[in-house]
Amino acid sequence: MTIPATSDDLKAYLRRQLGPNADEVLLDCLAVAILRRHAEAPELAEAEMHKLLGLLYADLMLHRAS
């Protein structure tokens, strides 16, 4: 997966990955952070994005379980 070029496209991708209950502020922050990282080091940005998504998904599952 390549990182989408626009913040809106990236937020749509993140929303699909995290589910419909993902917080809009969280999506905005993630999109900005990922796009900035992509501008700095494109070769690392995709792997870091997937790592962040994995951590956030695990956190969401823990909150739902409690």
C-alpha positions as MATLAB code, in Angstrom:
seq = 'MTIPATSDDLKAYLRRQLGPNADEVLLDCLAVAILRRHAEAPELAEAEMHKLLGLLYADLMLHRAS';
ca = [
       0.000    0.000    0.000;
       1.353    3.391   -0.859;
       0.551    6.336    1.345;
      -2.212    8.479   -0.176;
      -1.100   11.936   -1.288;
      -3.844   13.932    0.404;
      -4.912   14.168    4.010;
      -8.540   13.368    3.122;
      -7.580   10.202    1.239;
      -5.303    9.138    4.066;
      -8.019    9.781    6.668;
     -10.460    7.689    4.614;
      -7.918    4.842    4.548;
      -7.283    5.165    8.295;
     -11.040    5.201    8.979;
     -11.447    1.958    7.015;
      -8.600    0.383    9.004;
      -9.715    1.565   12.449;
     -13.459    1.294   11.972;
     -16.362    3.717   11.860;
     -16.025    4.703   15.525;
     -12.537    6.158   15.096;
     -12.287    9.633   16.563;
     -12.018   12.411   13.946;
      -9.368   14.296   15.925;
      -7.302   11.117   16.137;
      -7.644   10.604   12.387;
      -6.578   14.209   11.721;
      -3.532   13.868   13.965;
      -2.523   10.556   12.442;
      -2.890   11.872    8.902;
      -0.748   14.927    9.632;
       1.930   12.873   11.397;
       2.074   10.261    8.643;
       2.204   12.831    5.834;
       4.966   14.762    7.619;
       6.955   11.578    8.142;
       6.434   10.663    4.516;
       7.840   14.041    3.459;
      10.901   13.493    5.688;
      11.610    9.827    4.984;
       9.285    8.186    2.462;
      11.067    4.847    2.750;
      10.164    4.602    6.460;
       6.722    6.183    6.499;
       4.706    3.195    5.297;
       6.204    0.760    7.806;
       5.745    3.282   10.607;
       2.140    3.878    9.560;
       1.376    0.157    9.772;
       3.078   -0.059   13.166;
       0.952    2.852   14.449;
      -2.215    1.273   13.086;
      -1.388   -2.002   14.809;
      -0.836   -0.272   18.140;
      -4.017    1.783   17.836;
      -6.076   -1.249   16.849;
      -4.756   -3.189   19.856;
      -5.561   -0.238   22.119;
      -9.094   -0.004   20.727;
      -9.642   -3.717   21.329;
      -8.438   -3.391   24.939;
     -10.835   -0.512   25.588;
     -13.741   -2.425   24.070;
     -12.941   -5.479   26.186;
     -12.939   -3.525   29.448;
];
